Amino acid sequence: MKITFQVSLYPIAQQNFKPPIDDFIKQLRDDGIDATVYETSTIGTADSSLVFDSLKKAYESAARKGDAVMVLTVVNGAPSKDELENLNR
């Protein structure tokens, strides 16, 4: 099943918080997820099994570097970026 998700990673009490976030996003992209990064979250679309497997790897990797909070929203009926662009034409 194809899903759209929004995820935010918040490293806790880490002086250098950017590398865990960058590594988290890189893991998603390396796994083939189409992810768009925004200021406070990342939105992506892919098959649900790919998304959840990739998020698990990415979160566990980030958590090994220090405490972190991950906030996730998932929807299975959202239009893709291309579909939204076509609707707005």
C-alpha positions as CSV (number, residue, x, y, z in Angstrom):
1,M,0.0,0.0,0.0
2,K,1.3,3.4,-0.9
3,I,1.3,5.9,1.9
4,T,2.3,9.5,2.5
5,F,4.0,10.4,5.8
6,Q,5.3,13.4,7.7
7,V,8.1,12.8,10.1
8,S,10.1,15.0,12.5
9,L,13.2,13.9,14.4
10,Y,14.3,15.9,17.5
11,P,17.6,15.0,19.0
12,I,17.5,15.7,22.7
13,A,20.2,17.4,24.8
14,Q,22.7,17.1,22.0
15,Q,25.1,20.1,21.3
16,N,25.4,19.1,17.6
17,F,21.9,18.1,16.7
18,K,22.1,18.6,12.9
19,P,24.2,15.4,12.0
20,P,21.6,13.0,13.4
21,I,18.8,14.7,11.5
22,D,20.9,14.8,8.3
23,D,21.7,11.1,8.7
24,F,18.1,10.3,9.4
25,I,17.0,11.9,6.1
26,K,19.9,10.4,4.2
27,Q,18.8,6.9,5.3
28,L,15.3,7.5,4.0
29,R,16.6,8.7,0.6
30,D,19.2,5.9,0.4
31,D,16.3,3.4,0.9
32,G,14.5,5.0,-2.2
33,I,11.9,7.1,-0.5
34,D,10.9,10.3,-2.2
35,A,11.3,12.7,0.7
36,T,11.0,16.5,0.7
37,V,12.6,18.3,3.6
38,Y,11.0,21.3,5.2
39,E,12.1,23.4,8.1
40,T,10.6,21.3,10.9
41,S,9.6,18.0,9.1
42,T,10.1,15.8,6.2
43,I,7.3,14.6,3.9
44,G,7.5,11.5,1.8
45,T,5.6,8.9,-0.2
46,A,6.4,5.3,-0.8
47,D,5.1,1.7,-0.1
48,S,4.2,1.3,3.5
49,S,6.6,-1.6,4.2
50,L,9.5,0.4,2.7
51,V,8.6,3.5,4.8
52,F,8.3,1.6,8.1
53,D,11.4,-0.4,7.5
54,S,13.4,2.7,6.6
55,L,12.0,4.7,9.5
56,K,13.0,1.9,11.9
57,K,16.6,1.9,10.6
58,A,16.8,5.6,10.6
59,Y,15.4,6.1,14.1
60,E,17.5,3.3,15.6
61,S,20.6,4.8,14.0
62,A,19.8,8.3,15.4
63,A,19.0,6.9,18.9
64,R,22.3,5.1,19.1
65,K,23.9,8.6,18.8
66,G,21.8,10.0,21.6
67,D,18.3,10.4,22.9
68,A,15.8,11.4,20.2
69,V,12.1,11.9,19.7
70,M,10.4,10.9,16.4
71,V,7.0,12.3,15.5
72,L,5.2,10.5,12.7
73,T,1.9,11.0,10.8
74,V,0.8,8.5,8.2
75,V,-2.0,8.6,5.7
76,N,-3.0,6.2,3.0
77,G,-5.4,8.4,1.0
78,A,-3.4,11.6,0.4
79,P,-2.7,12.8,-3.1
80,S,0.9,12.7,-4.3
81,K,2.8,15.9,-5.0
82,D,2.2,15.5,-8.8
83,E,-1.6,14.9,-8.2
84,L,-1.7,18.1,-6.0
85,E,0.1,20.1,-8.7
86,N,-2.4,18.9,-11.3
87,L,-5.3,19.8,-9.1
88,N,-4.0,23.3,-8.7
89,R,-3.7,24.0,-12.4
